[in-house]
């Protein structure tokens, strides 16, 4: 009934909708435009991250580097932004 691409698009749309809705319900005074922009950025980052993992599936060492680095990069960026906001 549904193709794989259509199911993936529905899942992405549902995920983005839940992210924005949850942020509005539990985030307090968050700006809706800022939430939409952050949801799109998270989607693009995840899309590129998993694309790189699929691309380097043949080389285990590079795959592990991308796997660990891609997981740590958002954390490091968030910590840097928090440190900049506090100073």
Backbone torsions as a table, in degrees:
resi	resn	phi	psi	omega
1	UNK	NA	-57.6	175.8
2	UNK	-98.4	144.4	173.4
3	UNK	-83.7	167.8	-179.5
4	UNK	-64.3	-39.8	-179.9
5	UNK	-64.3	-40.0	-178.7
6	UNK	-67.7	-39.9	176.9
7	UNK	-63.9	-39.2	178.9
8	UNK	-65.8	-41.6	178.0
9	UNK	-64.5	-39.7	177.2
10	UNK	-64.3	-40.1	179.1
11	UNK	-65.8	-41.4	178.4
12	UNK	-65.1	-44.4	178.7
13	UNK	-62.6	-41.3	178.4
14	UNK	-66.9	-39.7	178.7
15	UNK	-64.1	-45.2	178.2
16	UNK	-64.4	-39.4	179.1
17	UNK	-64.4	-43.8	178.4
18	UNK	-65.5	-36.7	178.0
19	UNK	-62.5	-48.1	-178.8
20	UNK	-67.6	-44.0	-179.9
21	UNK	-63.7	-45.8	178.6
22	UNK	-63.5	-37.7	178.4
23	UNK	-67.7	-35.9	178.0
24	UNK	-70.8	-38.9	-177.6
25	UNK	-73.9	-42.0	-173.1
26	UNK	-108.6	-6.9	-175.6
27	UNK	-88.8	-10.2	178.5
28	UNK	82.2	-117.2	-172.4
29	UNK	-97.2	38.5	-178.9
30	UNK	-74.6	141.5	178.7
31	UNK	-77.7	132.4	-176.6
32	UNK	-64.6	-39.1	178.7
33	UNK	-63.6	-41.6	178.1
34	UNK	-64.3	-37.0	177.9
35	UNK	-66.7	-41.2	178.2
36	UNK	-64.6	-42.1	178.8
37	UNK	-63.3	-43.7	179.9
38	UNK	-67.2	-35.4	177.1
39	UNK	-64.0	-41.9	178.2
40	UNK	-65.7	-41.0	179.0
41	UNK	-64.8	-40.0	177.2
42	UNK	-63.9	-42.0	178.0
43	UNK	-61.7	-46.4	-179.4
44	UNK	-64.1	-39.1	178.3
45	UNK	-63.9	-46.1	-179.7
46	UNK	-64.3	-39.7	178.9
47	UNK	-62.0	-45.8	179.7
48	UNK	-67.9	-39.3	179.8
49	UNK	-60.8	-51.1	-179.6
50	UNK	-70.8	-28.8	173.8
51	UNK	-64.4	-42.2	177.0
52	UNK	-65.6	-39.2	177.9
53	UNK	-63.2	-39.2	176.9
54	UNK	-67.6	-36.4	-177.7
55	UNK	-67.6	-38.2	-176.6
56	UNK	-98.6	28.2	-176.9
57	UNK	-66.9	-22.6	-177.9
58	UNK	-81.5	-25.3	-177.4
59	UNK	-109.1	107.7	-174.0
60	UNK	-64.0	-42.9	-177.4
61	UNK	-65.4	-44.4	178.3
62	UNK	-67.2	-38.4	178.7
63	UNK	-61.6	-43.4	178.4
64	UNK	-65.2	-38.6	176.8
65	UNK	-61.5	-46.1	178.8
66	UNK	-65.4	-40.2	-178.7
67	UNK	-62.0	-49.2	-177.8
68	UNK	-74.6	-44.2	180.0
69	UNK	-64.1	-39.4	179.7
70	UNK	-68.8	-27.4	176.9
71	UNK	-80.1	-33.7	-178.1
72	UNK	-83.6	-25.8	-176.5
73	UNK	-58.5	-48.0	178.5
74	UNK	-63.3	-34.3	178.1
75	UNK	-65.6	-44.0	179.3
76	UNK	-65.1	-40.1	178.2
77	UNK	-64.7	-42.5	179.0
78	UNK	-63.7	-41.9	178.3
79	UNK	-64.5	-38.9	178.4
80	UNK	-65.7	-40.9	178.1
81	UNK	-66.4	-38.8	177.4
82	UNK	-64.7	-43.0	179.1
83	UNK	-64.7	-37.7	179.1
84	UNK	-69.6	-33.9	-179.9
85	UNK	-72.9	-28.0	-179.3
86	UNK	-80.4	-21.6	-178.1
87	UNK	-92.4	NA	NA
